[in-house]
Amino acid sequence: MNGWVLVAVWLVGWLLAVRPSMRRTMLQEVCSRCRAHWSCDCRTPDEWRGSDFHRGGKVRRAARGSLFERTGGDVAAAVWFAAWWPVWLAVVVLRVTLRALGAGVKTAVIRATPLTGPELERRLAEREAEIARLTKEIGGTP
């Protein structure tokens, strides 16, 4: 009985993981010329900025879904990656936990150590500039 419950839970998780997996697959950046995912010889890092055309105007990096229809390979990849949902779930939970712990440690250290003179002066200058900007924005005189 317990085995069937585990299989049912895994199948439900797999079905729920297929959609985000397919979304990730179709949002993956690819080369418009050679369909390469990770690297291709069509461009160099200096020649492109995100999904903009590079200087030659022939090659661009964009989301797979904006350039091509879904293929059987895309679906197979999404189904395969969705099948490993317990691993991805553990990775996501671990990442969220570590980020929360890191933020807590950072906050504790910042609260425990006083500001130095230059830091305090910089913060006060930034706040005064922000107050002046907001006063000017609402139409008052600084």
Contact map, one row per residue, 1 for C-alpha under 8 A:
1111100000000000000000000000000000000000000000000000000000000000000000000000000000000000000000000000000000000000000000000000000000000000000000
1111110000000000000000000000000000000000000000000000000000000000000000000000000000000000000000000000000000000000000000000000000000000000000000
1111111000000000000000000000000000000000000000000000000000000000000000000000000000000000000000000000000000000000000000000000000000000000000000
1111111100000000000000000000000000000000000000000000000000000000000000000000000000000000000000000000000000000000000000000000000000000000000000
1111111110000000000000000000000000000000000000000000000000000000000000000000000000000000000000000000000000000000000000000000000000000000000000
0111111111000000000000000000000000000000000000000000000000000000000000000000000000000000000000000000000000000000000000000000000000000000000000
0011111111100000000000000000000000000000000000000000000000000000000000000000000000000000000000000000000000000000000000000000000000000000000000
0001111111110000000000000000000000000000000000000000000000000000000000000000000000000000000000000000000000000000000000000000000000000000000000
0000111111111000000000000000000000000000000000000000000000000000000000000000000000000000000000000000000000000000000000000000000000000000000000
0000011111111100000000000000000000000000000000000000000000000000000000000000000000000000000000000000000000000000000000000000000000000000000000
0000001111111110000000000000000000000000000000000000000000000000000000000000000000000000000000000000000000000000000000000000000000000000000000
0000000111111111000000000000000000000000000000000000000000000000000000000000000000000000000000000000000000000000000000000000000000000000000000
0000000011111111100000000000000000000000000000000000000000000000000000000000000000001000000000000000000000000000000000000000000000000000000000
0000000001111111110000000000000000000000000000000000000000000000000000000000000001111000000000000000000000000000000000000000000000000000000000
0000000000111111111000000000000000000000000000000000000000000000000000000000000001000000000000000000000000000000000000000000000000000000000000
0000000000011111111100000000000000000000000000000000000000000000000000000000000000000000000000000000000000000000000000000000000000000000000000
0000000000001111111110000000000000000000000000000000000000000000000000000000000001101000000000000000000000000000000000000000000000000000000000
0000000000000111111111000000000000000000000000000000000000000000000000000000011001000000000000000000000000000000000000000000000000000000000000
0000000000000011111111100000000000000000000000000000000000000000000000000000000000000000000000000000000000000000000000000000000000000000000000
0000000000000001111111110000000000000000000000000000000000000000000000000000000000000000000000000000000000000000000000000000000000000000000000
0000000000000000111111111000000000000000000000000000000000000000000000000000011011000000000000000000000000000000000000000000000000000000000000
0000000000000000011111111100000000000000000000000000000000000000000000000110011000000000000000000000000000000000000000000000000000000000000000
0000000000000000001111111110000000000000000000000000000000000000000000000000000000000000000000000000000000000000000000000000000000000000000000
0000000000000000000111111111000000000000000000000000000000000000000000000000000000000000000000000000000000000000000000000000000000000000000000
0000000000000000000011111111000000000000000000000000000000000001000000000100110000000000000000000000000000000000000000000000000000000000000000
0000000000000000000001111111000000000000000000000000000000000011100001000100000000000000000000000000000000000000000000000000000000000000000000
0000000000000000000000111111100000000000000000000000000000000011100000000000000000000000000000000000000000000000000000000000000000000000000000
0000000000000000000000011111110000001000000000000000000000000111000000000000000000000000000000000000000000000000000000000000000000000000000000
0000000000000000000000000011111000001000000000000000000000001111000000000000000000000000000000000000000000000000000000000000000000000000000000
0000000000000000000000000001111100111100000000000000000000001111000000000000000000000000000000000000000000000000000000000000000000000000000000
0000000000000000000000000000111111111001010000000000000000111100000000000000000000000000000000000000000000000000000000000000000000000000000000
0000000000000000000000000000011111100000000000000000000000111100001000000000000000000000000000000000000000000000000000000000000000000000000000
0000000000000000000000000000001111100000010000000000000000110000000000000000000000000000000000000000000000000000000000000000000000000000000000
0000000000000000000000000000001111110001010000000000000000000000000000000000000000000000000000000000000000000000000000000000000000000000000000
0000000000000000000000000000011111111000000000000000000000000000000000000000000000000000000000000000000000000000000000000000000000000000000000
0000000000000000000000000000011001111111000000000000000000000000000000000000000000000000000000000000000000000000000000000000000000000000000000
0000000000000000000000000001111000111111000000000000000000000000000000000000000000000000000000000000000000000000000000000000000000000000000000
0000000000000000000000000000010000011111000000000000000000000000000000000000000000000000000000000000000000000000000000000000000000000000000000
0000000000000000000000000000000000011111100000000000000000000000000000000000000000000000000000000000000000000000000000000000000000000000000000
0000000000000000000000000000001001011111111000000000000000000000000000000000000000000000000000000000000000000000000000000000000000000000000000
0000000000000000000000000000000000000011111100000000000000000000000000000000000000000000000000000000000000000000000000000000000000000000000000
0000000000000000000000000000001011000001111100000000000000100000000000000000000000000000000000000000000000000000000000000000000000000000000000
0000000000000000000000000000000000000001111110110000000000100000000000000000000000000000000000000000000000000000000000000000000000000000000000
0000000000000000000000000000000000000000111111110000000000000000000000000000000000000000000000000000000000000000000000000000000000000000000000
0000000000000000000000000000000000000000001111111000000000000000000000000000000000000000000000000000000000000000000000000000000000000000000000
0000000000000000000000000000000000000000000111111000000000000000000000000000000000000000000000000000000000000000000000000000000000000000000000
0000000000000000000000000000000000000000001111111000011000000000000000000000000000000000000000000000000000000000000000000000000000000000000000
0000000000000000000000000000000000000000001111111111111000011000000000000000000000000000000000000000000000000000000000000000000000000000000000
0000000000000000000000000000000000000000000011111111110000000000000000000000000000000000000000000000000000000000000000000000000000000000000000
0000000000000000000000000000000000000000000000011111000000001100000000000000000000000000000000000000000000000000000000000000000000000000000000
0000000000000000000000000000000000000000000000011111100000011100000000000000000000000000000000000000000000000000000000000000000000000000000000
0000000000000000000000000000000000000000000000011111110000011000000000000000000000000000000000000000000000000000000000000000000000000000000000
0000000000000000000000000000000000000000000000011011111111111000000000000000000000000000000000000000000000000000000000000000000000000000000000
0000000000000000000000000000000000000000000000111001111111110000000000000000000000000000000000000000000000000000000000000000000000000000000000
0000000000000000000000000000000000000000000000110000111110000000000000000000000000000000000000000000000000000000000000000000000000000000000000
0000000000000000000000000000000000000000000000000000111111100000000000000000000000000000000000000000000000000000000000000000000000000000000000
0000000000000000000000000000000000000000000000000000111111110000000000000000000000000000000000000000000000000000000000000000000000000000000000
0000000000000000000000000000000000000000000000000000110111110000000000000000000000000000000000000000000000000000000000000000000000000000000000
0000000000000000000000000000001110000000011000000000110111111000000000000000000000000000000000000000000000000000000000000000000000000000000000
0000000000000000000000000000001110000000000000010011110011111100000000000000000000000000000000000000000000000000000000000000000000000000000000
0000000000000000000000000000111100000000000000010111100000111110000000000000000000000000000000000000000000000000000000000000000000000000000000
0000000000000000000000000001111100000000000000000110000000011111011000000000000000000000000000000000000000000000000000000000000000000000000000
0000000000000000000000000111110000000000000000000000000000001111111000000000000000000000000000000000000000000000000000000000000000000000000000
0000000000000000000000001111110000000000000000000000000000000111111100000000000000000000000000000000000000000000000000000000000000000000000000
0000000000000000000000000110000000000000000000000000000000000011111111000000000000000000000000000000000000000000000000000000000000000000000000
0000000000000000000000000000000000000000000000000000000000000111111100000000000000000000000000000000000000000000000000000000000000000000000000
0000000000000000000000000000000100000000000000000000000000000111111110000000000000000000000000000000000000000000000000000000000000000000000000
0000000000000000000000000000000000000000000000000000000000000001111111000000000000000000000000000000000000000000000000000000000000000000000000
0000000000000000000000000000000000000000000000000000000000000000101111100000000000000000000000000000000000000000000000000000000000000000000000
0000000000000000000000000100000000000000000000000000000000000000100111110110000000000000000000000000000000000000000000000000000000000000000000
0000000000000000000000000000000000000000000000000000000000000000000011111110000000000000000000000000000000000000000000000000000000000000000000
0000000000000000000000000000000000000000000000000000000000000000000001111111000000000000000000000000000000000000000000000000000000000000000000
0000000000000000000000000000000000000000000000000000000000000000000000111111100000000000000000000000000000000000000000000000000000000000000000
0000000000000000000001001100000000000000000000000000000000000000000001111111110000000000000000000000000000000000000000000000000000000000000000
0000000000000000000001000000000000000000000000000000000000000000000001111111111000000000000000000000000000000000000000000000000000000000000000
0000000000000000000000000000000000000000000000000000000000000000000000011111111100000000000000000000000000000000000000000000000000000000000000
0000000000000000000000001000000000000000000000000000000000000000000000001111111110000000000000000000000000000000000000000000000000000000000000
0000000000000000010011001000000000000000000000000000000000000000000000000111111111000000000000000000000000000000000000000000000000000000000000
0000000000000000010011000000000000000000000000000000000000000000000000000011111111100000000000000000000000000000000000000000000000000000000000
0000000000000000000000000000000000000000000000000000000000000000000000000001111111110000000000000000000000000000000000000000000000000000000000
0000000000000000000010000000000000000000000000000000000000000000000000000000111111111000000000000000000000000000000000000000000000000000000000
0000000000000110110010000000000000000000000000000000000000000000000000000000011111111000000000000000000000000000000000000000000000000000000000
0000000000000100100000000000000000000000000000000000000000000000000000000000001111111000000000000000000000000000000000000000000000000000000000
0000000000000100000000000000000000000000000000000000000000000000000000000000000111111111000000000000000000000000000000000000000000000000000000
0000000000001100100000000000000000000000000000000000000000000000000000000000000011111111100000000000000000000000000000000000000000000000000000
0000000000000000000000000000000000000000000000000000000000000000000000000000000000011111110000000000000000000000000000000000000000000000000000
0000000000000000000000000000000000000000000000000000000000000000000000000000000000011111111000000000000000000000000000000000000000000000000000
0000000000000000000000000000000000000000000000000000000000000000000000000000000000011111111100000000000000000000000000000000000000000000000000
0000000000000000000000000000000000000000000000000000000000000000000000000000000000001111111110000000000000000000000000000000000000000000000000
0000000000000000000000000000000000000000000000000000000000000000000000000000000000000111111111000000000000000000000000000000000000000000000000
0000000000000000000000000000000000000000000000000000000000000000000000000000000000000011111111100000000000000000000000000000000000000000000000
0000000000000000000000000000000000000000000000000000000000000000000000000000000000000001111111110000000000000000000000000000000000000000000000
0000000000000000000000000000000000000000000000000000000000000000000000000000000000000000111111111000000000000000000000000000000000000000000000
0000000000000000000000000000000000000000000000000000000000000000000000000000000000000000011111111100000000000000000000000000000000000000000000
0000000000000000000000000000000000000000000000000000000000000000000000000000000000000000001111111110000000000000000000000000000000000000000000
0000000000000000000000000000000000000000000000000000000000000000000000000000000000000000000111111111000000000000000000000000000000000000000000
0000000000000000000000000000000000000000000000000000000000000000000000000000000000000000000011111111100000000000000000000000000000000000000000
0000000000000000000000000000000000000000000000000000000000000000000000000000000000000000000001111111110000000000000000000000000000000000000000
0000000000000000000000000000000000000000000000000000000000000000000000000000000000000000000000111111111000000000000000000000000000000000000000
0000000000000000000000000000000000000000000000000000000000000000000000000000000000000000000000011111111100000000000000000000000000000000000000
0000000000000000000000000000000000000000000000000000000000000000000000000000000000000000000000001111111110000000000000000000000000000000000000
0000000000000000000000000000000000000000000000000000000000000000000000000000000000000000000000000111111111000000000000000000000000000000000000
0000000000000000000000000000000000000000000000000000000000000000000000000000000000000000000000000011111111100000000000000000000000000000000000
0000000000000000000000000000000000000000000000000000000000000000000000000000000000000000000000000001111111110000000000000000000000000000000000
0000000000000000000000000000000000000000000000000000000000000000000000000000000000000000000000000000111111111000000000000000000000000000000000
0000000000000000000000000000000000000000000000000000000000000000000000000000000000000000000000000000011111111100000000000000000000000000000000
0000000000000000000000000000000000000000000000000000000000000000000000000000000000000000000000000000001111111110000000000000000000000000000000
0000000000000000000000000000000000000000000000000000000000000000000000000000000000000000000000000000000111111111000000000000000000000000000000
0000000000000000000000000000000000000000000000000000000000000000000000000000000000000000000000000000000011111111100000000000000000000000000000
0000000000000000000000000000000000000000000000000000000000000000000000000000000000000000000000000000000001111111110000000000000000000000000000
0000000000000000000000000000000000000000000000000000000000000000000000000000000000000000000000000000000000111111110000000000000000000000000000
0000000000000000000000000000000000000000000000000000000000000000000000000000000000000000000000000000000000011111110000000000000000000000000000
0000000000000000000000000000000000000000000000000000000000000000000000000000000000000000000000000000000000001111111000000000000000000000000000
0000000000000000000000000000000000000000000000000000000000000000000000000000000000000000000000000000000000000111111100000000000000000000000000
0000000000000000000000000000000000000000000000000000000000000000000000000000000000000000000000000000000000000000111110110000000000000000000000
0000000000000000000000000000000000000000000000000000000000000000000000000000000000000000000000000000000000000000011111110000000000000000000000
0000000000000000000000000000000000000000000000000000000000000000000000000000000000000000000000000000000000000000001111111000000000000000000000
0000000000000000000000000000000000000000000000000000000000000000000000000000000000000000000000000000000000000000000111111100000000000000000000
0000000000000000000000000000000000000000000000000000000000000000000000000000000000000000000000000000000000000000001111111110000000000000000000
0000000000000000000000000000000000000000000000000000000000000000000000000000000000000000000000000000000000000000001111111111000000000000000000
0000000000000000000000000000000000000000000000000000000000000000000000000000000000000000000000000000000000000000000011111111100000000000000000
0000000000000000000000000000000000000000000000000000000000000000000000000000000000000000000000000000000000000000000001111111110000000000000000
0000000000000000000000000000000000000000000000000000000000000000000000000000000000000000000000000000000000000000000000111111111000000000000000
0000000000000000000000000000000000000000000000000000000000000000000000000000000000000000000000000000000000000000000000011111111100000000000000
0000000000000000000000000000000000000000000000000000000000000000000000000000000000000000000000000000000000000000000000001111111110000000000000
0000000000000000000000000000000000000000000000000000000000000000000000000000000000000000000000000000000000000000000000000111111111000000000000
0000000000000000000000000000000000000000000000000000000000000000000000000000000000000000000000000000000000000000000000000011111111100000000000
0000000000000000000000000000000000000000000000000000000000000000000000000000000000000000000000000000000000000000000000000001111111110000000000
0000000000000000000000000000000000000000000000000000000000000000000000000000000000000000000000000000000000000000000000000000111111111000000000
0000000000000000000000000000000000000000000000000000000000000000000000000000000000000000000000000000000000000000000000000000011111111100000000
0000000000000000000000000000000000000000000000000000000000000000000000000000000000000000000000000000000000000000000000000000001111111110000000
0000000000000000000000000000000000000000000000000000000000000000000000000000000000000000000000000000000000000000000000000000000111111111000001
0000000000000000000000000000000000000000000000000000000000000000000000000000000000000000000000000000000000000000000000000000000011111111100000
0000000000000000000000000000000000000000000000000000000000000000000000000000000000000000000000000000000000000000000000000000000001111111110000
0000000000000000000000000000000000000000000000000000000000000000000000000000000000000000000000000000000000000000000000000000000000111111111111
0000000000000000000000000000000000000000000000000000000000000000000000000000000000000000000000000000000000000000000000000000000000011111111111
0000000000000000000000000000000000000000000000000000000000000000000000000000000000000000000000000000000000000000000000000000000000001111111100
0000000000000000000000000000000000000000000000000000000000000000000000000000000000000000000000000000000000000000000000000000000000000111111100
0000000000000000000000000000000000000000000000000000000000000000000000000000000000000000000000000000000000000000000000000000000000000011111110
0000000000000000000000000000000000000000000000000000000000000000000000000000000000000000000000000000000000000000000000000000000000000011111111
0000000000000000000000000000000000000000000000000000000000000000000000000000000000000000000000000000000000000000000000000000000000000011001111
0000000000000000000000000000000000000000000000000000000000000000000000000000000000000000000000000000000000000000000000000000000000010011000111
